[in-house]
Amino acid sequence: MSYSTFGKYFRVTTWGESHGRAIGAVIDGVKPNLPLSEEDIQKDLDRRKPGLSAFVSPRKEEDKVEILSGVFEGKTTGTPISLIIYNKDVDSSKYEKIKQLIRPGHAMFTYMKKYGIYDYRGGGRASARETAMRVAAGAIAKKILAEKGIKIVAYVREVGGIVAKKIDYAEIQKNPVNCPDKDAAKKIEKAILKVRGEGDSLGGIVEVVAENVPGGIGDPVFDKLDATIAMALMSIPAVKGVEIGAGFQAGRMKGSESNDVFAKRGNKIITVTNNAGGILGGISNGMPILARVAVKPTSSIAREQETVDIEGRKQKIKVEGRHDPCIAIRAVPVVEAMMALTIIDALMKQEMVRGA
């Protein structure tokens, strides 16, 4: 089993490979009578697709989604929604000559250990192409959450040591690197172009905020909301670390610095700071939920590296083909999607607990 399903109440199963005929998803648990069109989903897919600029993979995929089931006369029926995207710009030729070589930083070796077989074309199932279907499912989740006033925004916070000092949501989609600080964005663009010219890649940090999430969702002990968020975000290809709220900085604080003081604003109890990232004891407290993910540099690089072949013989490898010089840029809508899928699943569970 490959365990390709996420969620307990809002369930998403993805399928497909990077260079296969298509990728797709089946989404179960969507309420009936939700107005839904392919255009609703396409908006987010267009933010993730390759070929948009010199800062992402040049692979030309329209990523046009088709709804195969679960929608009738423009509304959801309450039955499983099936989505498909056909792969159009597939070129596996660059992988033929290195199919016997173990790619550094890549999942090829571990897939071979687990399954005894591996689709070497592109990244196969391990490719970030799979995340297009997470984005598609997340678009549906975000539409439902928006009805409840919940907004989820992600952005590139840091690349190559260049940190966004200002957080202006209006700037995120005004530049090709999804950065909320236009000055930092320009520096990041230069850094990515430089490293791309060297045949290398850069990692980055993506930050995500979920606003207006009600208090009381999530569970204590093993199904803590922050634990399920961390699991969801860590499941994204290339993510190697997750922080909630102050994250690792909390380990450098005193209790008097870390504790978020409670206060009353109007008719609402809030915290003056948000070091907890909107979650206490595994349950949301009504403050914005804040998380950060560390995205490693793209493993497939044109720079020559040492490796071995599948027989263990020493070899040299240069991974040609079409790859992102900084995968963190296109990870932004994926991070939003996984946060949305986690929150909607927790909300649905809470509604069952409360009998709403």
Order of alpha helices (4+ residues) and beta strands (2+ residues): beta-beta-beta-alpha-beta-beta-beta-beta-alpha-alpha-alpha-beta-beta-alpha-beta-alpha-beta-alpha-beta-beta-beta-beta-beta-beta-beta-alpha
